[in-house]
């Protein structure tokens, strides 16, 4: 089966404190990556490396970003 990304809208709001817990759930569900809204990415605009580290620790990638 090809890898798929999980869109955050399947879980509801995942920004802020719930973001890392959501990444863990995405990993547990077997998704290869995540798709997030721009508002979820906004806190990481000044720390792209930190965002990448959050994904890399879980073996996930950013598959999509939207408005």
C-alpha positions in Angstrom: 0.0 0.0 0.0 1.4 3.4 -0.9 2.0 5.9 1.9 -0.7 8.4 2.7 -0.8 11.6 4.8 -3.5 12.3 7.3 -5.3 15.6 7.1 -5.8 17.3 10.4 -9.4 18.0 9.6 -10.1 14.3 10.2 -9.3 15.0 13.9 -10.6 18.5 14.3 -8.4 21.2 15.8 -4.9 20.0 16.4 -3.0 23.2 16.7 -1.3 24.3 19.9 -0.9 21.9 22.8 -2.7 19.1 21.1 -0.4 19.1 18.0 2.2 16.6 19.3 -0.4 14.3 20.7 -2.1 14.3 17.2 1.3 13.5 15.6 1.6 10.5 17.9 -2.0 9.3 16.9 -1.1 9.8 13.2 1.9 7.6 13.7 -0.1 5.0 15.6 -2.7 4.9 12.8 0.1 4.1 10.3 -0.1 7.3 8.2 3.2 8.3 6.5 2.7 12.0 6.9 0.4 14.8 7.8 -1.5 17.5 6.0 -2.2 20.7 8.0 -3.8 24.1 7.7 -1.7 27.2 7.5 -2.9 28.3 10.9 -1.5 25.1 12.4 1.9 25.8 10.8 2.0 29.5 11.8 3.6 28.9 15.2 6.5 27.1 13.4 7.2 29.7 10.8 10.2 31.0 12.8 11.3 27.5 13.8 11.0 25.3 10.7 13.8 23.1 12.1 11.8 22.5 15.2 8.7 21.5 13.2 10.8 19.2 11.1 12.2 17.6 14.3 8.7 17.0 15.6 7.9 15.1 12.4 11.2 13.3 12.1 11.1 11.9 15.7 7.9 10.1 14.7 9.1 9.1 11.2 6.5 11.3 9.5 6.7 14.0 6.8 4.7 17.0 5.8 2.5 15.9 2.9 0.4 19.0 2.4 -0.2 22.4 3.8 -3.3 24.5 3.0 -5.0 27.7 3.8 
